[in-house]
Amino acid sequence: MRAAEEALEDAADAAIYDERKADLRAEKALPADVTMDILRAPAGSRRCATGGG
């Protein structure tokens, strides 16, 4: 019984890993000039990507 539970947990972990890996592949990096503009901006002028700050 315990082996079956562990197999289910392993399968769930693998599915989560695969989903996260796919998400990372889908993300696109910002162009270098945009990244530098963000880093150079005064801290008070930065906005959180979620709109909360």
C-alpha positions in Angstrom: 0.0 0.0 0.0 2.8 2.4 0.9 4.5 1.8 -2.4 1.4 2.7 -4.3 1.1 6.0 -2.3 4.7 6.8 -3.0 4.3 6.1 -6.7 1.3 8.5 -6.8 3.3 11.2 -5.1 6.2 10.6 -7.5 3.9 10.9 -10.5 2.4 14.1 -9.1 5.8 15.6 -8.4 6.9 14.7 -12.0 3.7 16.4 -13.4 4.4 19.5 -11.4 8.0 19.6 -12.5 7.0 19.2 -16.2 4.5 22.0 -15.9 7.0 24.4 -14.3 9.6 23.4 -16.9 7.1 24.2 -19.7 6.2 27.5 -18.1 9.9 28.5 -18.0 10.3 27.6 -21.7 7.3 29.8 -22.6 8.7 32.9 -20.8 10.5 35.4 -22.9 13.5 37.5 -21.7 13.2 41.2 -21.9 15.5 42.9 -24.4 18.7 44.2 -22.9 17.9 47.9 -23.3 14.6 47.4 -21.5 16.3 45.6 -18.6 18.9 48.4 -18.3 16.2 51.0 -18.3 14.5 49.2 -15.4 17.7 48.9 -13.5 18.6 52.5 -14.0 15.2 53.9 -13.0 15.0 55.4 -9.5 13.6 52.9 -7.0 10.5 55.0 -6.3 9.5 55.0 -9.9 9.4 51.2 -10.3 6.0 49.5 -10.4 5.3 45.9 -9.4 4.4 43.8 -12.4 1.2 42.8 -10.6 0.2 46.4 -10.2 0.5 46.3 -6.4 3.4 48.6 -6.0 
